[in-house]
Amino acid sequence: MKTKFTLLAVLVAAFFSGFSQQVPNGSFETWTNSYTPQSWIGTEAILSSAGVPITSSLFTFKDTTTFTQGVASAKIVTDTVPGFPSIGTVPGLISLGTGGLSGTGQPQFTGLPFTYRPDTLIFDFKYSSPGVDTGAVFVQLTKNYTDKVLQVGFALTAQAGWMHVAIPLTSYYGDANTPDTLQIQFIASNVTPRVIGTTMHVDGVRFGYQTPPSTFTASITAGGPTTFCTGDSVTLRANTGTGFTYQWKLNTAAITGATSASFVAKASGSYTVIVDSAGTLATSQAVVITDTTCVNGINNIAAANLSVYPNPATTVLNISSNVNMNGFNLDVYDIVGRLVISQILENGNNAISVAKLANGTYIFRITDKENGVISQNKFNVIK
């Protein structure tokens, strides 16, 4: 299916959407080979389908030094094919889905299955041209490959630095039908004559919705105390579901490689997780982690005026202080973070029964009436 678009000037809109659905591999993290992003098709692959021997990146590059999300961006460059002067100057292009050349030698694309009506197209780009040239982005939503539910293109002009773009799409819908196929294309050169060296970087391609196609929530459960001794940790667990993927963040920055349903937090800070369910994104509330310097390691004296003994304990753990601890709270966690004892303290001396605890290492935490942490440390139970 050939694609024709009316090209419009790009609008950088102050448009805030309450929801975003990630386009497949929209941050270009994964590639099927050296020049084709996964879920996308590029210029090299189209030429290869016509029998041109393409063995390396000529027009499409995974750039791991210039990006705005994740660890990579897609870089497309207008160039020529060495040894094939008859082909002429070819624009760098990436298209979501599959494609190739028609019987008449024209590029044609098939897109990917998609059944939502997004309000906004969101992406980051930077564009440079050594001459008068213009890039473009094209979006097409179709039903049964014939009904053009939405078909629009936007010109992208030279930008020395990254630009974040949010383009409202609502006014471009041609009817009220629900689409079944999506195409998105970025092209480095959209005018003739094309200029060799014209370059576009693209990253973070996604959609926004004022009303999400479906909703769900993301949450974090801490597997133990969120305040602990420096060198210790707590396991944070996200809610799970079929096909869910994850990205953990610390103080709003993505943690490299933290893409599992759980994360072992060791450093102080505010942790959140983004849960992706088939392109539907949800962000959890933050969990604040605090690692503190514990006095005297696992020795008996946890503070100058507080004693916790014996260590190891057998049946009783004594907590003594020269200050009145009436109303203070003691929590004891096992090594995997389960709360095994919770008790209100009294006066200056308290005897805590640990007779029912199994042999092992435990963490105690004493908090005052305002829930401030007075002491936290390890002790052992050996019988």
N, C-alpha and C positions, 0 to 999 in steps of 0.2 A: 504494500500500500504506500503510495507516494504521499508526501506531506507538504502542504502549502499553507503558509501563514501570512497574515497581515502584520507587518512589523510596526510596533509602537515604541515611542520613547519610554525608557525605563523610568519608573516613579519610585523614589526612595521614600517610603511612607512611614509615618509615625503610627504604626498599626500594631496594637497589642492584642494578641490572641490568647485565650485562656487555655489553649491546648495545642500540642504539636504532635504530628505523626511523622516519624522518620521515613524518608524515602529509602528503599533498599540500598544499602551501602552508600548512603548520601554523604558520608564523610570520607569515602574512598579509602577505607582501611585495608580492604582485601582485594586482591587482583588475581585473575585466572592465569595470567602470564605476565611478561614484562611490560606489556603495553595495553592490556584490557582490564579495566576495573570489573570486579565481579558484579553481575546484574546489569552491566552496561556494555555497549559495543563502541569501539573507536575506529578512527580512520584506517589504522593498519589492518584491522580485521576485515573491514569492507574491501580494501584493496586485495587482501589475500583471497577473498572469496572470488575475485575476478582473475586469479592466477598470477598476480604480481608477487614475486618472491620477497616477502617482508619477513625478516628474521630478527629485527631489533626495533627499539623505539625510535620512530622518526617524527611522529606527530603527537603521541600521547605518552605522558610520563607520570610515574608515581613520585611526587616530590615529598620527601620526608624531612626537608629542612625548612619549607615554607608552607604553613598550614595554620588554620584557626581552630580546628577541633581535632581531637584524637591525635594521630601521629603522622598524618599524610594529607595531601591534597592532590587533585587531578590537575595536571598541567598540559595544556594543548597548544600546539605550535603550528603555524602555517609554514609549509616547506615544499620542497620538490622531492621526487623519488630518484635517487642516484641510478643512472643507467636507463631511465625511461623519460627522455625529454618530451615525448609526445603527450604524456599525462599532464604536464604543465604544473602550475602551482596549486597545491592541494591544501584546503583549510584543515586545521586541527578540529576534531569533532568528537564528542561523546554523546551517546544516546541511550537512555534507559530502555533496556529490553534487548531484542535481537534485530538483526538487519543484514543487508547485503546489497547486491546490485540486481536490478531488474533485467529483463531480456534486452532492453534498450540501453543498458549501461547506466541507469539512473539509480541513486541510492534509494532504498526503501526500508521501512522500519515497521516492526510489529508491536512494540511496547510490551507491557506486563499487565497481568490481571489486577484490577483495582476497582473498588465499588463505592468509594466515598466521593463527596462533593466538597473539597477543601475551600476555605475562605481566602487563604493567603498562600503564596509561594515565598519561601524564606531561604536565602542562601548567602554565602560570602563569596566575593570575587575580587580579583585585581586584574587589570588588563593593560597591556602596553603594546604599542605599535610604532615601528620605525617610520611609518608614513601615514597617509590618510586611509584609515581602515576602521571598520566597525565590527564588533562581535555581537552575539545575540544569544538569547535563551528562548526556547519555544516550549509551550505546554499544550498537550492535546489530550482530552478525555473523550472517548468514543463509546458508543453502544452498538454491539454487533458490527463493528468496523465501518459502519455507514453513517450512523447518526453522530454528528459532531456536537457532543454535549457542550464542550468548551474547546476553543482553538484560538490561541493568541501567541504573539511573539513580542519580545521587548529588546530594543537595541541596548548594547552595553559598550560604553566608550572608555577611552584610556583612563585608568586610575593607577597612580603610582603606588598607592598603598591599599590594603584590604578595605573593602566597603561591605557593610552589612546591609542587605536589601530585604525588605518585606513588601511584596507587591500584592495589593488586594485583587482578588479574582472574581468576586461575586458578580460584578456588572458585565462580565464577559461570557456568562453562561447563556447558551442559545436556547435551552429548553429546561424542563423540570425533570428530565429522565435521570435515572441512576446509571452512571457509566459502568462499563465492565473492563475497560482497557485504558492504560495510562502511558503516554510518551512524554519524556522530558529530553530536550536536546540543548547542548551548549556548543557553540561554534565560534572559533577564534576569528574567522574572517567571513563576513556576510555581505561584502560588496566587491565589485570588480573595478579595476584590477586588484587582485589580492596581493598583499605585501608580505614577502618572505620575512620570517622572524616575528610576525605578529603573535603575541603570546597571551594566553588567559589562564589564570589559576581559579579553580572552583572548589569550594568546600562547604560542608554543613548544609546540604540540600535537604529540605524538609517542607512539610505543609503545616499550616496553622488552621485552627477551627475555633470559631466562637461557640459553636455547639459541637462537642466531640461526637464521633460516630458511635462510640461506646465508652463507658467510664468504668474505672476501677481505681483502687487506691494502692499506694505503696506504703509500707510500714517497716520499721526496724525493731527487733527485739534483742535486747542485750542479754548475753548469756551469763552475766555476773555483774559485780559492782562496776560502775562507770568511773569511779575514782579508785585508783590503785597505785601501788608502789612503782616507781620508775624501774623499768626492766620487765615488769609484768605486762599483762595484756587482757583484753576482753574480746570475746567473739561476738560480732554483730551479725544478726541473721535477718534477711529480707523475707517478706512473704513470697511464697512459691506458687507456681501454676504451670500448666502444660505450655511449653514453648516460651516461657519467660526468659528474657536476657536482662543483664544488669550492668550498671556502671556506678561504682562507689565514688563519692567525692569527699574531700577534706577541705573545709573552709571554702567551699564553692568550686574548688579546682579538682578536675578528674584525677583519680589515682591510677597511674599507669598499671595495666594488667589486672586491676581489681574488677573483674567481670563475672564473679561467681555469686551464688546466692548468699554466701557468707563472707565476712571479712574480719581478720584478726587485727583489732586496733591496738596500737602500742603508744601512739603519740597523742598529746593533748590536742583538742580542737573540736570543731563541729562537723559531724559526719552525717551525710545524707546518701540516699541511693535512688537512682533513676531505674524504674522497672519498665521494660518494654514488652508489651504483649501484642505481637504481630503488628507492630508499628504504632500501637496506642501507648503513649508515655504517661507515667505518673511519677511524681517526686515525693519522697517521704518527708515527714517532719524531721528536724535535726535532732541528733543525739549528741550531747556534749560529753566528751571524755576528758578526764583530768588525771594525769600521772603526777604523783607527788614523791618527794624524797622521804623515805621512811627512816626513822631513827634506829640505828644499831642493827640493821638487817633483820634477822629473825631471832635476835636475842630477847631476853626477858623484858628489858626496859624499853618500852615503846615511846616514852616521853619522860622528861625530867621528873614529873610528878605522877607518873602512871606506871604500874607494874602489871604485867600479864604473865602468869606462871602457873605450873611448871611447863617447860617446853623441852622435850615432848610431854604431853599430858596423857593420863591413863583414863581416869574417870571424872576428874574435876579440873576445870580451868579457873584459876583465881584472878580476879581483876581488882586491884587495890590502888587507891590514890589518896593523897593528903588533902584533896578538895572533895566537896560534896557532889556526888554524881547522881543524886536523886533526880529521876526523870530522863536521864540520858538513855540512849538506846544502843544495844549491842546486836549486830547482825553477823552471822557466821555463814560463809559460803564454802562449798567444796571446790575442788580444783577445776571443775567444768562450769562453775558459776551458779550452781543451784543453792538457793537459800535453805540451810538446814537448821539454823537456830535464830530466833528473834526474841529478844528479852529486854524488858525495861530494867535499868540498873537502879540501885538504891544506895544512898549514903556513900561511904568511902571504900567498903569492902564487899565484894560479891563473889559467890562461888557458883560457877556455871557447870551444870552436868553435861559431860561429853561421853557418858558411858555408852550411849546408843550409837555413837559415831564409829564408823569403820576406821581401821588404820589408814593413815594417809596425811596429806598436807591440806590445811584449811586456811582461809583468810578471814580475819575478824575486822570489823569496822565499828568504831564507837563514834556516835554522833551526839551533839548536845541538843537542847530543847528546840533550838532554831534550825536543826538538821545540819549544822556545821560539823565537818569531820574533825574529831579530836585526835583520833589515831587509827591507823590501818596497818596491818602487818600479817605475817604468816605465823602459823604454829603447826606442830605435828601432833598426831595422836598415834601412840604405840602402846599396845596392850600385851 
